[in-house]
Amino acid sequence: MRFKSFFLISFLFVSMAVFAQPSPYLTQIKTYINTSKKSLADSSVLRLSDRVNNRINYLFPLYAALQNENKIKRSFQDKFFYDDFSDYLTSVADYQSALHYSAKGYDTLSKKVATSITSYVDTLRNIQHVDAKKYILDRTAAAKVVMINESQCKPQHRVFTISLLQDLHKQGFRYFAVEALNNNASVKPEVIDINSGKYIHEPVNAEMLRMAMKIGFKLVAYQDSVYSHSSFQRELVQAANIYKVLQEDSSAKIVVQASHGHIFEEPIDKYIPMALAFKRLSDIDPITINQTDMTELSDFEYGRIFYDQYIGRYPISKPSVAIKNNQPVDLLATTGYDIVVVHPQTQYKNGRPDWYSMNGLKKEYPVKPTEKSLYLVQAYYLSEGVNKDIGVLIPADQTYNTAENGYYYLYLQPGKYKIVYRDIEYKILSVRDAEVN
C-alpha cells in the first residue's frame, strides 16, 4: 500500500509538470513587450477585456495581464484575475497557459489534507466506467429539463455538450438555454458576433451555438441582465428566465448550459443555486450533469489532487461515468448533482488538444507560415463576413500554437473561410480565402 501511495503521489507531480509553466507562445508576448519596450496595453487598464474600439482584439487582454498583472490583481481579488486571464487564454486556444493560470487561483491545502486524499483513493475498489454519453441519454429521454455545467477555460466541456445535442434533439428537446449568451433585449441570440457575450467570443463556445441552431434548437439567453443584483438575486432571476420558457410553451424540453455550481441542487448554507431555485419554482426536478469536478485540474485544489490520483489508478480514454454495483459513484461527495462526468486527460496532436476535432466533426487544416512576422492564425466563416467588419466576428477556430514542422493546424468543418494572418501586435498581415472539403 505504501508503494502504491508513493506511485500515486509521483504521478501527481509528473502530470502537473506539463502545466507548471505558461506556454512558450505566451512567454513570447512577454518577451516581445520587454525587449521592444512597447506598451501594447495602457498602464491604466485594470480590467481584462478583448473589446477594443468596438472590435474584438483577442491578444489585448493578454497584453494587459502581462503588463499590468500586479495592478489588476490589486484592483480585484487574485482568484478573479486568474479566472479571467485563463478564460481569455482559452479564447486563443492556449490551453496550457489557461490551466496554469486557472490553478494559480486555487486555495492551498495542508499536507494533512493532501495526504488524506491518497488514503481516500486507496479505499476505492471495483470501480467500473461506462460511456458518459450513452449513460446520460438513457437518463434524459423522459426528462423535461437537463442542466449541464462547464468551466469557461476548458472547451472540452462544451465539446462534450455538442456531442449530446443531436441525440437530445431526437428526444424532443428544442430549447438550448445558455448562461453565457448576452440577455440584452436588443441582441439577437441567433446572430453570433461581438455582441453575443464575453464568453461566446471563445471559438468553441460560438461553434456550440452554431451547431445547436443547425440541429434545430432555439437559443435562449437567460442570464440576469441587472448588474446591481446580488449573486443570490442572480440565481433567482436565472431560474425565473428558464421557467418562463415553460410558461410560454408547456410542452418545452430544455437543455441548459451553465457554469460551475449554478446547477447544484442543494443549498450552500443559505445560498440557493439556480438549479435548486428552478426546482422550487417549477416543481420540476432537472437532471444535473457536473463536468467541472472530475476533469484536468478540476475546479478547486482538493479536486485537482483527487482527479490526478484517481486517473492514475483508473485511466480512461473517453468521457465516462464511474459505476459500482450498477450505481453511479459519488466520487467527491458532491450529492447536489445527478451525474458526474469523468473526463480523460487531454491528448495532443500537432501541438493542440485533440478534442478540438469535436469527435470528428472538424478536421485539421494546415496553415503554412508564409508571413515572416506571423504569430496568430484565424479562420472566419465566409458566410458570416458579408458586409461585416471582420473585427466584430468570432472565428471558427484560431491558434498561435505551432506544430513541430512549423505549421499552424486549425480545426475546421467543411466550408468556405477567410484565413487571417496576424502579427504579435494583432495587425493583419494578409487575408486569404480557403475551402475545406
SVG drawing of the C-alpha trace seen along z (x, -y; Angstrom):
<svg xmlns="http://www.w3.org/2000/svg" viewBox="-48 -55 63 60">
<polyline fill="none" stroke="black" stroke-width="0.4" points="0.0,0.0 2.9,-2.4 4.4,-1.7 1.1,-2.4 0.6,-5.6 4.1,-6.7 3.4,-5.9 0.2,-8.0 1.9,-11.0 4.7,-10.7 2.2,-10.6 0.6,-13.8 3.9,-15.7 4.6,-14.3 1.2,-15.2 1.3,-18.7 4.7,-19.4 3.1,-19.9 1.1,-22.9 3.8,-24.2 4.7,-27.0 2.8,-29.1 3.2,-28.1 6.2,-29.4 3.8,-31.3 2.5,-33.4 6.1,-33.8 6.9,-35.1 4.5,-38.0 6.0,-38.9 9.5,-38.8 8.3,-41.0 6.9,-43.5 10.1,-43.6 12.5,-43.7 10.6,-46.1 9.7,-48.3 6.3,-48.8 3.2,-49.3 0.6,-47.2 -2.0,-48.0 -2.4,-51.3 -1.0,-51.1 -4.3,-52.4 -6.1,-49.2 -7.3,-47.5 -9.9,-45.1 -9.3,-42.5 -11.3,-42.8 -10.9,-41.7 -13.2,-44.5 -11.2,-47.4 -12.8,-50.3 -15.9,-48.1 -13.8,-45.4 -12.6,-42.1 -8.8,-42.0 -8.0,-38.5 -4.5,-39.4 -5.3,-42.7 -6.3,-41.0 -3.0,-39.0 -1.0,-42.2 -2.9,-43.9 -2.5,-40.9 1.3,-40.5 2.0,-44.3 -0.3,-45.2 -0.7,-42.0 0.1,-43.4 -2.1,-46.4 -5.1,-44.4 -4.7,-41.9 -4.8,-44.7 -8.0,-46.1 -9.8,-42.9 -9.1,-39.6 -6.2,-37.4 -8.6,-34.5 -10.8,-36.6 -7.7,-37.8 -6.6,-34.2 -10.1,-33.1 -10.4,-35.9 -7.0,-35.6 -7.4,-31.8 -10.7,-32.4 -9.0,-34.8 -6.1,-32.4 -8.7,-29.7 -10.1,-32.1 -6.8,-31.9 -6.6,-28.2 -3.7,-28.4 -4.9,-25.5 -1.6,-25.0 -1.4,-28.6 -5.1,-28.6 -4.7,-25.7 -1.6,-27.2 -3.3,-30.4 -6.5,-28.8 -4.8,-26.6 -2.9,-29.6 -6.2,-30.9 -6.9,-27.7 -6.7,-27.7 -3.8,-25.7 -4.3,-22.6 -2.4,-21.4 -0.1,-18.5 -2.5,-16.5 -5.5,-17.1 -3.4,-16.3 -2.3,-13.0 -5.9,-12.1 -6.8,-12.3 -4.3,-9.5 -5.8,-7.5 -9.3,-8.0 -8.3,-7.0 -6.8,-3.8 -10.3,-2.9 -11.9,-2.9 -12.5,0.6 -14.3,2.3 -15.0,-0.9 -16.1,-0.5 -16.6,-3.2 -19.4,-3.4 -19.7,-5.7 -20.9,-9.1 -22.9,-10.0 -24.8,-6.7 -25.5,-6.8 -26.8,-10.4 -29.0,-9.8 -30.6,-6.8 -31.5,-9.2 -32.6,-12.2 -35.2,-10.5 -38.1,-11.1 -36.7,-14.3 -38.2,-17.8 -35.1,-19.8 -31.4,-18.8 -28.7,-21.1 -25.0,-20.6 -22.2,-22.7 -18.8,-23.8 -15.7,-25.6 -15.2,-28.5 -11.4,-27.8 -12.0,-24.2 -13.5,-23.9 -13.7,-20.1 -16.7,-20.6 -18.5,-22.4 -17.3,-19.8 -19.0,-17.1 -22.2,-19.1 -22.0,-19.3 -21.7,-15.5 -25.1,-15.3 -27.1,-17.9 -28.2,-15.8 -29.5,-13.0 -31.2,-15.3 -33.0,-16.9 -34.2,-13.5 -35.5,-13.0 -37.7,-16.1 -35.5,-18.9 -36.0,-22.1 -34.6,-24.9 -31.0,-25.5 -30.6,-27.9 -27.1,-29.3 -25.9,-31.3 -23.0,-32.9 -25.4,-34.5 -26.0,-38.2 -29.5,-38.8 -29.8,-42.3 -33.2,-42.7 -31.5,-44.4 -29.2,-41.4 -30.5,-38.6 -29.2,-35.2 -29.1,-33.7 -26.6,-36.2 -23.1,-35.1 -20.8,-38.1 -19.1,-40.6 -22.5,-41.3 -23.3,-37.6 -21.5,-37.8 -18.0,-37.8 -17.6,-34.1 -19.2,-33.4 -16.1,-35.1 -14.3,-31.8 -14.5,-29.9 -15.7,-26.5 -18.5,-28.3 -19.6,-30.1 -19.4,-26.8 -21.6,-25.1 -24.3,-27.8 -23.9,-27.5 -24.2,-23.7 -27.2,-23.9 -29.1,-26.2 -28.2,-24.0 -29.6,-21.0 -32.8,-22.9 -32.6,-24.3 -33.9,-27.7 -31.3,-29.6 -32.4,-31.2 -30.4,-33.8 -31.3,-33.5 -28.5,-35.5 -29.6,-38.2 -29.0,-41.5 -29.3,-43.7 -25.7,-44.2 -26.6,-45.7 -28.2,-42.4 -26.5,-40.3 -25.2,-36.9 -28.3,-35.3 -30.7,-37.5 -28.8,-36.5 -29.6,-32.8 -33.3,-33.5 -33.5,-35.6 -31.8,-32.9 -34.2,-30.3 -37.2,-32.5 -35.9,-33.2 -35.6,-29.4 -39.0,-28.8 -40.5,-31.5 -39.8,-29.2 -42.1,-26.5 -44.7,-29.1 -44.8,-30.1 -44.6,-26.6 -45.8,-23.9 -44.5,-21.1 -41.0,-22.5 -38.0,-20.4 -34.9,-22.5 -31.2,-21.9 -29.4,-24.4 -25.7,-25.1 -24.4,-26.9 -21.1,-27.5 -19.7,-25.8 -22.0,-25.4 -25.1,-27.1 -26.6,-23.7 -26.1,-22.4 -29.4,-21.1 -28.8,-21.7 -28.5,-24.9 -25.0,-26.0 -25.5,-27.4 -28.3,-29.9 -27.3,-30.3 -29.7,-28.9 -28.1,-27.9 -30.0,-28.4 -30.9,-24.7 -32.5,-24.5 -34.3,-27.8 -35.7,-26.5 -36.7,-23.2 -38.7,-25.1 -40.2,-27.5 -41.3,-25.0 -41.8,-21.8 -39.6,-20.1 -36.6,-18.1 -33.9,-18.7 -31.2,-16.2 -28.0,-17.9 -24.7,-16.9 -21.4,-18.0 -18.4,-18.2 -16.1,-20.5 -15.1,-18.4 -13.6,-15.4 -11.6,-16.9 -8.0,-18.1 -7.0,-20.3 -10.7,-20.1 -12.3,-23.3 -10.5,-23.5 -7.4,-22.3 -8.8,-19.2 -10.4,-18.1 -7.2,-18.7 -5.2,-16.3 -8.0,-13.8 -8.5,-13.8 -4.8,-13.2 -4.6,-10.3 -7.9,-8.8 -7.0,-8.9 -3.6,-7.4 -5.5,-4.4 -8.4,-4.4 -7.1,-5.7 -9.9,-6.3 -9.9,-7.3 -13.3,-9.0 -15.8,-10.9 -17.2,-8.3 -19.4,-7.8 -18.0,-5.9 -20.2,-2.9 -20.1,-0.5 -22.8,2.2 -24.7,0.7 -25.0,-2.6 -23.1,-5.9 -20.4,-6.6 -20.3,-10.0 -16.5,-10.3 -16.2,-13.7 -19.3,-13.6 -21.0,-16.3 -24.5,-15.0 -26.1,-18.0 -25.6,-16.6 -27.3,-13.7 -24.4,-12.7 -20.7,-13.4 -18.8,-13.1 -15.1,-11.9 -13.1,-13.4 -9.9,-11.8 -6.6,-13.5 -6.0,-15.6 -4.1,-14.0 -2.3,-16.3 -1.8,-16.3 0.4,-18.8 0.6,-21.0 -3.1,-21.2 -5.6,-19.2 -7.2,-16.6 -10.7,-17.4 -10.7,-20.4 -11.7,-17.9 -15.1,-17.7 -15.3,-14.0 -14.6,-14.1 -17.0,-16.9 -13.9,-19.0 -10.6,-18.1 -7.2,-19.6 -6.4,-22.3 -2.7,-23.0 -1.6,-26.7 1.9,-27.3 3.7,-30.2 4.2,-32.2 4.4,-35.6 7.7,-36.5 6.2,-38.0 3.3,-35.7 2.1,-35.0 -1.7,-34.2 -3.8,-32.4 -7.6,-32.7 -10.4,-31.2 -13.6,-33.1 -16.7,-31.8 -17.1,-33.4 -20.9,-33.3 -20.7,-35.4 -18.4,-38.1 -20.6,-39.5 -20.9,-43.3 -19.3,-43.0 -16.0,-44.2 -14.0,-41.1 -13.3,-42.6 -16.8,-42.0 -16.9,-38.3 -16.0,-35.3 -13.6,-32.8 -14.5,-29.2 -11.0,-28.5 -7.8,-30.3 -4.4,-29.5 -0.9,-30.8 0.4,-27.3 2.6,-25.7 3.4,-22.0 7.0,-20.7 7.0,-21.3 6.3,-25.0 2.7,-24.8 -0.4,-26.1 -3.2,-23.5 -6.7,-24.8 -9.8,-22.6 -12.5,-23.3 -15.7,-21.9 -16.2,-21.6 -17.0,-25.1 -15.5,-28.3 -13.4,-30.5 -11.3,-33.6 -7.9,-32.8 -6.5,-35.8 -2.8,-36.1 -1.8,-38.4 1.5,-39.5 2.1,-39.7 0.6,-43.2 -2.6,-41.8 -2.0,-43.6 -3.4,-41.9 -0.6,-40.7 -2.8,-39.1 -6.2,-37.6 -6.8,-34.6 -9.8,-32.6 -9.8,-28.9 -12.2,-26.0 -12.3,-22.9 -13.8,-19.8"/>
</svg>
